[in-house]
Amino acid sequence: MTFKNRYPWTLVGLLWVVALLNYLDRQMLATMKPSMQIDIQELQSATNFGYLMAVFLWIYGLVSPFAGVVADRVNRKWLITISLFIWSGVTMAMGYAKTFDQLYWLRALMGVSEALYIPAGLALIAEHHTDKTRSLAVGIHMTGLYLGQALGGFGATIAARFSWNQTFFIFGLIGMIYSLVLIVFLKEDKRPAVSAPAGTKPSVFSGFRILLSNLSFWVILLYFTIPSLPGWAVKNWLPTLFSQNLNIDMSLAGPLSTITTAGSSLIGVLLGGWLSDQWLQRSLRGRIYTSVIGLSLTIPALILIGTGHTLFHVLGAAFCFGFGFGMFDANNMPILCQFVSARHRSTAYGLMNMTGIISGALITNWLGKSTDAGNLGRDFTLLAAVVVIAVILQVSILRPKTKDLKD
């Protein structure tokens, strides 16, 4: 096999590490609250902690569409490399933070730098893989996100052994060093230019106009956004719910919750990617059916997560949620490729990220207040209802006409 034939999978491997660091650096904070609140007293309030988690999501979401536009127009190798270097530097700087305000603004800056990665990374993978391997390639890349989420669960454990300051410093340094690896090994082929009518120059917002006039894209936007509510609820508040419902310390609840959901998501994303690629060869709706199966599994899982008070019920529900969400996650960009041309996929995913992340910010704030009020489990259960809407949208409306829209 020549290097040209191997490179699509080499690319997945290189970006897998970036994906891991992307989620690891943002997720550590969710489980290090007990250690950090000793030094920063404002974090003793769950509402304040919710604000700290949510500012990242608000900034990340608002920047994402513009990050997508940039990724459709510039060299994505350098965009990804610079993004990684900056957010890793921010992670390192968080280790030196002394006040809540310093942490708040560093989380905001992290939101800007991390937003640049996902639209560029996923579009680059989709560009190098055909319809026969695209979902599996995206799925393998997503396992990096899930492993980063799982390792982030050890933030409290590492902080208990050393300190939260050293934890941020070490992982920030690792990311900055890895950005140098990308400079050497990551590459990008020449891409088609963003199109415009003859005699005119394409505007910065031409991609938005094309996408927002596409009814199928609106449906994709909605079905991506709705599951983001429970998705971000699980990422940011499941450790707290585990600790409350099972009456265990956060240093154990953090790894237990994140490893369970991330490990099952890893299995789901690989199975969902493989199944989707196979099903697509027999039916143009194969990716959609695979995604629907995954989302459907999260509905009973959310109910059990909110109501379970035994280790068996809570872990089983978390595993089921992660597995189903992984199947859904592996197919978002591949489904997008059936409705949006390669020229606008980063912009499209940037818009999807914006709506999904803003939903995450809203749910993070809401669950912070819910925790203070003692209603966290009940509100997790209510999230099952919104997933039903996403399933209905997918099944009833999305009908692709091609495996891969070229133009």
C-alpha positions as CSV (number, residue, x, y, z in Angstrom):
1,M,0.0,0.0,0.0
2,T,1.4,3.4,-1.0
3,F,1.7,6.4,1.3
4,K,-1.1,8.1,-0.8
5,N,-3.4,5.1,0.0
6,R,-2.3,5.0,3.6
7,Y,-2.6,8.7,4.3
8,P,-6.4,8.9,4.8
9,W,-6.0,6.5,7.8
10,T,-2.8,8.2,8.9
11,L,-4.7,11.5,9.0
12,V,-7.4,9.9,11.2
13,G,-4.6,8.8,13.6
14,L,-3.0,12.2,13.7
15,L,-6.3,14.0,14.4
16,W,-7.4,11.3,16.8
17,V,-4.8,12.6,19.3
18,V,-6.0,16.2,18.7
19,A,-9.6,15.1,19.4
20,L,-8.5,13.5,22.6
21,L,-6.8,16.6,23.8
22,N,-9.7,18.7,22.7
23,Y,-12.1,17.0,25.1
24,L,-9.6,16.2,27.8
25,D,-8.6,19.8,28.3
26,R,-12.2,21.0,28.5
27,Q,-13.6,18.1,30.5
28,M,-11.0,18.0,33.4
29,L,-12.7,21.0,35.0
30,A,-16.0,19.1,35.4
31,T,-14.5,16.7,38.0
32,M,-11.9,19.0,39.7
33,K,-14.4,21.2,41.4
34,P,-13.8,19.8,44.9
35,S,-10.1,20.5,44.7
36,M,-10.4,23.9,43.1
37,Q,-13.1,25.2,45.4
38,I,-10.7,25.0,48.3
39,D,-8.5,27.7,46.7
40,I,-11.3,29.5,44.8
41,Q,-14.3,29.9,47.1
42,E,-16.8,31.0,44.4
43,L,-16.7,27.5,43.0
44,Q,-18.5,26.2,46.2
45,S,-21.7,27.4,44.5
46,A,-23.0,24.9,41.9
47,T,-24.6,27.9,40.1
48,N,-21.2,29.6,39.8
49,F,-19.7,26.4,38.6
50,G,-22.4,26.2,36.0
51,Y,-21.5,29.7,34.8
52,L,-17.9,28.6,34.4
53,M,-18.8,25.6,32.4
54,A,-21.3,27.5,30.3
55,V,-19.1,30.4,29.3
56,F,-17.0,28.0,27.3
57,L,-20.0,26.6,25.6
58,W,-21.5,30.1,24.7
59,I,-18.2,31.3,23.2
60,Y,-17.5,28.0,21.5
61,G,-21.0,28.0,20.0
62,L,-21.0,31.6,18.8
63,V,-17.6,31.3,17.2
64,S,-18.3,27.9,15.5
65,P,-20.0,29.2,12.4
66,F,-17.2,31.6,11.7
67,A,-14.7,28.9,12.4
68,G,-16.4,26.8,9.8
69,V,-16.2,29.7,7.2
70,V,-12.5,30.1,8.0
71,A,-11.9,26.3,7.6
72,D,-13.6,26.3,4.2
73,R,-11.2,29.1,3.0
74,V,-7.8,28.6,4.6
75,N,-5.2,25.8,4.9
76,R,-6.8,23.5,7.5
77,K,-3.4,22.0,8.5
78,W,-2.3,25.3,10.0
79,L,-5.7,26.2,11.4
80,I,-5.8,22.9,13.3
81,T,-2.2,23.2,14.5
82,I,-2.5,26.8,15.7
83,S,-5.9,26.0,17.4
84,L,-4.3,23.1,19.3
85,F,-1.3,25.3,20.4
86,I,-3.5,28.1,21.7
87,W,-6.0,26.0,23.6
88,S,-3.2,24.0,25.1
89,G,-1.5,27.2,26.2
90,V,-4.8,28.3,27.8
91,T,-5.0,25.0,29.6
92,M,-1.5,25.5,31.0
93,A,-2.4,29.1,32.1
94,M,-5.4,27.8,34.0
95,G,-3.0,26.1,36.3
96,Y,-1.8,29.6,37.4
97,A,-5.3,31.0,37.9
98,K,-5.9,32.5,41.4
99,T,-9.4,33.9,41.1
100,F,-12.8,33.0,39.6
101,D,-12.6,35.8,37.1
102,Q,-9.3,34.6,35.8
103,L,-10.7,31.1,35.3
104,Y,-13.8,32.6,33.7
105,W,-11.9,34.5,31.0
106,L,-9.5,31.7,30.3
107,R,-12.5,29.3,29.7
108,A,-13.9,31.9,27.3
109,L,-10.6,32.0,25.4
110,M,-10.5,28.2,25.3
111,G,-13.9,28.3,23.7
112,V,-12.6,30.5,20.9
113,S,-9.5,28.3,20.2
114,E,-11.2,24.9,20.5
115,A,-14.1,26.0,18.2
116,L,-11.6,26.2,15.3
117,Y,-10.9,22.5,15.4
118,I,-14.0,20.3,14.9
119,P,-15.3,21.8,11.6
120,A,-11.9,21.7,10.0
121,G,-10.9,18.3,11.4
122,L,-14.1,16.5,10.4
123,A,-14.2,18.1,6.9
124,L,-10.6,17.1,6.3
125,I,-11.5,13.5,7.2
126,A,-14.6,13.5,5.1
127,E,-12.6,14.8,2.1
128,H,-10.0,12.0,2.3
129,H,-12.5,9.2,2.7
130,T,-15.1,7.8,0.3
131,D,-18.7,6.8,1.1
132,K,-17.4,3.3,1.8
133,T,-15.2,4.3,4.7
134,R,-16.4,7.8,5.8
135,S,-18.5,6.9,8.8
136,L,-16.0,4.5,10.2
137,A,-13.2,7.1,9.7
138,V,-15.3,9.7,11.5
139,G,-16.2,7.1,14.2
140,I,-12.6,6.2,14.9
141,H,-11.8,10.0,15.2
142,M,-14.7,10.3,17.6
143,T,-13.2,7.7,19.8
144,G,-10.5,10.2,20.6
145,L,-13.2,12.6,21.8
146,Y,-14.6,9.9,24.0
147,L,-11.3,8.8,25.4
148,G,-10.5,12.4,26.2
149,Q,-13.8,12.7,28.0
150,A,-13.0,9.5,30.0
151,L,-9.5,10.7,30.9
152,G,-10.9,14.0,31.9
153,G,-12.9,12.1,34.5
154,F,-9.5,11.4,36.2
155,G,-9.0,15.1,36.7
156,A,-10.2,14.8,40.3
157,T,-8.1,11.7,40.9
158,I,-4.9,13.4,39.6
159,A,-5.6,16.6,41.4
160,A,-6.1,14.7,44.7
161,R,-2.7,13.1,44.2
162,F,-0.8,16.2,43.1
163,S,-2.8,19.5,42.6
164,W,-5.3,20.9,40.2
165,N,-2.7,23.5,39.2
166,Q,-0.2,20.8,38.1
167,T,-2.9,18.9,36.3
168,F,-3.8,21.8,34.0
169,F,-0.1,22.6,33.5
170,I,0.9,19.1,32.5
171,F,-1.8,18.5,30.0
172,G,-1.4,21.9,28.5
173,L,2.3,21.3,27.9
174,I,1.5,17.9,26.2
175,G,-0.8,19.6,23.7
176,M,1.7,22.4,22.9
177,I,4.4,19.7,22.2
178,Y,2.0,17.7,20.0
179,S,1.3,20.7,17.8
180,L,4.9,20.5,16.7
181,V,4.2,16.9,15.5
182,L,1.3,18.2,13.3
183,I,3.6,20.7,11.6
184,V,5.7,17.8,10.4
185,F,3.2,15.2,9.5
186,L,-0.2,16.8,8.8
187,K,-0.8,17.8,5.2
188,E,-3.7,19.0,3.0
189,D,-4.4,18.6,-0.7
190,K,-5.6,21.6,-2.8
191,R,-9.4,22.0,-2.5
192,P,-12.0,23.3,-4.8
193,A,-12.5,27.1,-4.3
194,V,-15.7,28.4,-2.8
195,S,-18.0,29.0,-5.8
196,A,-19.8,32.2,-6.8
197,P,-21.7,33.4,-9.9
198,A,-19.6,34.2,-12.9
199,G,-18.1,37.7,-12.8
200,T,-18.5,38.0,-9.0
201,K,-16.3,37.4,-6.0
202,P,-17.7,34.9,-3.4
203,S,-18.6,36.7,-0.2
204,V,-17.7,35.6,3.3
205,F,-21.3,34.8,4.0
206,S,-22.2,33.0,0.7
207,G,-21.9,29.6,2.3
208,F,-24.4,30.7,5.0
209,R,-26.9,31.8,2.3
210,I,-26.6,28.5,0.4
211,L,-27.0,26.4,3.4
212,L,-29.9,28.3,5.0
213,S,-31.8,28.0,1.7
214,N,-31.6,24.2,1.9
215,L,-34.5,22.7,3.7
216,S,-32.7,19.4,4.4
217,F,-29.9,21.3,6.1
218,W,-32.5,22.9,8.5
219,V,-33.7,19.5,9.4
220,I,-30.1,18.3,10.0
221,L,-29.5,21.4,12.1
222,L,-32.6,20.6,14.3
223,Y,-31.9,16.9,14.8
224,F,-28.3,17.7,15.6
225,T,-29.3,20.4,18.1
226,I,-32.0,18.6,20.0
227,P,-29.8,15.6,21.3
228,S,-27.2,18.1,22.3
229,L,-29.3,19.0,25.3
230,P,-28.9,15.5,26.9
231,G,-25.5,15.1,25.4
232,W,-24.0,18.1,27.2
233,A,-26.0,17.3,30.3
234,V,-24.3,14.0,30.5
235,K,-20.8,15.5,29.8
236,N,-21.0,18.2,32.4
237,W,-23.4,17.0,35.2
238,L,-23.3,13.2,35.2
239,P,-20.4,13.0,37.6
240,T,-22.4,15.2,40.0
241,L,-25.5,13.0,39.6
242,F,-23.5,9.8,40.1
243,S,-22.0,11.3,43.3
244,Q,-25.5,12.3,44.6
245,N,-27.5,9.2,43.6
246,L,-24.9,6.6,44.6
247,N,-23.6,8.6,47.6
248,I,-20.0,8.4,46.6
249,D,-17.1,10.9,46.5
250,M,-16.5,12.9,43.3
251,S,-13.0,11.4,43.0
252,L,-14.7,8.1,42.3
253,A,-17.9,9.4,40.7
254,G,-15.9,11.3,38.1
255,P,-13.9,8.4,36.6
256,L,-16.9,6.0,37.0
257,S,-19.3,8.2,35.1
258,T,-17.0,9.4,32.3
259,I,-15.4,6.0,31.7
260,T,-18.8,4.3,31.5
261,T,-20.3,6.8,29.0
262,A,-17.1,7.3,27.0
263,G,-16.3,3.6,26.9
264,S,-19.7,2.7,25.6
265,S,-19.7,5.6,23.2
266,L,-16.4,4.3,21.8
267,I,-18.0,1.0,21.1
268,G,-21.1,2.6,19.7
269,V,-19.2,5.0,17.4
270,L,-17.2,2.2,15.9
271,L,-20.2,-0.1,15.4
272,G,-22.3,2.7,14.2
273,G,-19.6,3.8,11.7
274,W,-19.1,0.4,10.3
275,L,-22.9,-0.4,10.2
276,S,-23.6,2.9,8.5
277,D,-21.0,2.4,5.7
278,Q,-22.4,-1.1,5.0
279,W,-26.0,-0.1,5.1
280,L,-25.4,2.9,2.8
281,Q,-24.3,0.5,0.0
282,R,-27.8,-1.0,0.1
283,S,-29.9,2.0,1.0
284,L,-29.4,5.8,0.6
285,R,-31.0,6.1,4.0
286,G,-28.7,3.7,5.7
287,R,-26.8,6.4,7.6
288,I,-30.1,7.9,8.8
289,Y,-31.5,4.6,10.0
290,T,-28.2,3.9,11.9
291,S,-28.4,7.3,13.6
292,V,-32.1,6.7,14.5
293,I,-31.3,3.4,16.2
294,G,-28.6,5.1,18.3
295,L,-30.8,8.0,19.4
296,S,-33.6,5.7,20.3
297,L,-31.4,3.9,22.7
298,T,-30.8,7.1,24.7
299,I,-34.4,7.6,25.5
300,P,-34.9,4.8,28.1
301,A,-31.3,5.4,29.2
302,L,-32.0,9.0,30.2
303,I,-35.0,7.9,32.3
304,L,-33.0,5.4,34.2
305,I,-30.1,7.8,34.7
306,G,-32.4,10.2,36.4
307,T,-34.3,7.7,38.5
308,G,-31.8,5.0,39.3
309,H,-30.2,4.8,42.7
310,T,-28.3,1.5,42.5
311,L,-24.9,0.9,40.9
312,F,-26.4,-1.6,38.4
313,H,-29.2,0.7,37.2
314,V,-27.1,3.9,36.9
315,L,-24.1,2.2,35.2
316,G,-26.4,0.2,32.9
317,A,-28.3,3.4,31.9
318,A,-25.1,5.4,31.4
319,F,-23.6,2.6,29.2
320,C,-26.8,2.5,27.1
321,F,-26.8,6.3,26.6
322,G,-23.1,6.3,25.6
323,F,-23.5,3.4,23.2
324,G,-26.6,5.0,21.5
325,F,-25.1,8.5,21.4
326,G,-21.9,7.1,19.8
327,M,-23.9,5.6,16.9
328,F,-25.6,9.0,16.4
329,D,-22.3,10.9,16.7
330,A,-20.5,8.8,14.1
331,N,-23.0,9.7,11.4
332,N,-23.6,13.4,11.7
333,M,-20.8,14.5,9.2
334,P,-21.4,11.6,6.9
335,I,-25.1,12.4,6.7
336,L,-24.2,16.0,6.1
337,C,-22.1,14.9,3.1
338,Q,-25.2,13.5,1.4
339,F,-26.9,16.9,1.5
340,V,-24.1,19.5,1.4
341,S,-21.2,19.8,-1.1
342,A,-17.5,19.6,0.0
343,R,-17.1,23.4,-0.5
344,H,-19.4,24.2,2.4
345,R,-19.1,21.3,4.9
346,S,-16.9,23.1,7.4
347,T,-19.3,26.1,7.4
348,A,-22.3,23.7,7.8
349,Y,-20.7,21.8,10.7
350,G,-19.8,25.1,12.3
351,L,-23.5,26.1,12.2
352,M,-24.4,22.7,13.7
353,N,-21.8,23.2,16.4
354,M,-23.2,26.6,17.2
355,T,-26.8,25.4,17.7
356,G,-25.6,22.3,19.5
357,I,-23.3,24.1,21.9
358,I,-25.7,26.9,22.7
359,S,-28.2,24.2,23.6
360,G,-25.4,22.8,25.8
361,A,-24.8,26.2,27.5
362,L,-28.5,26.5,28.2
363,I,-28.8,23.1,29.7
364,T,-25.6,23.5,31.7
365,N,-26.9,26.7,33.4
366,W,-30.3,25.1,34.0
367,L,-28.9,22.0,35.6
368,G,-26.6,24.1,37.8
369,K,-29.6,25.7,39.3
370,S,-31.4,22.4,39.3
371,T,-28.6,20.9,41.3
372,D,-28.8,23.6,43.9
373,A,-32.6,23.0,44.1
374,G,-32.2,19.2,44.4
375,N,-33.9,18.4,41.1
376,L,-31.0,17.1,39.0
377,G,-32.3,13.5,38.6
378,R,-35.8,14.6,37.7
379,D,-34.6,17.0,35.1
380,F,-32.3,14.4,33.5
381,T,-35.4,12.2,33.1
382,L,-37.3,15.1,31.3
383,L,-34.6,15.2,28.6
384,A,-35.8,11.9,27.2
385,A,-38.8,13.6,25.7
386,V,-36.8,16.0,23.5
387,V,-34.9,13.1,22.0
388,V,-38.2,11.6,20.7
389,I,-38.6,14.8,18.6
390,A,-35.2,14.3,17.0
391,V,-36.0,10.7,16.1
392,I,-39.3,11.7,14.4
393,L,-37.5,14.5,12.4
394,Q,-34.9,12.1,11.1
395,V,-37.3,9.3,10.1
396,S,-40.0,11.4,8.6
397,I,-38.2,14.1,6.6
398,L,-34.6,13.3,5.6
399,R,-34.5,11.5,2.2
400,P,-31.0,11.7,0.5
401,K,-30.7,11.4,-3.2
402,T,-27.0,10.5,-3.3
403,K,-24.3,8.8,-1.2
404,D,-22.0,11.9,-1.5
405,L,-23.1,15.3,-2.9
406,K,-20.2,16.4,-5.1
407,D,-21.4,19.9,-6.0
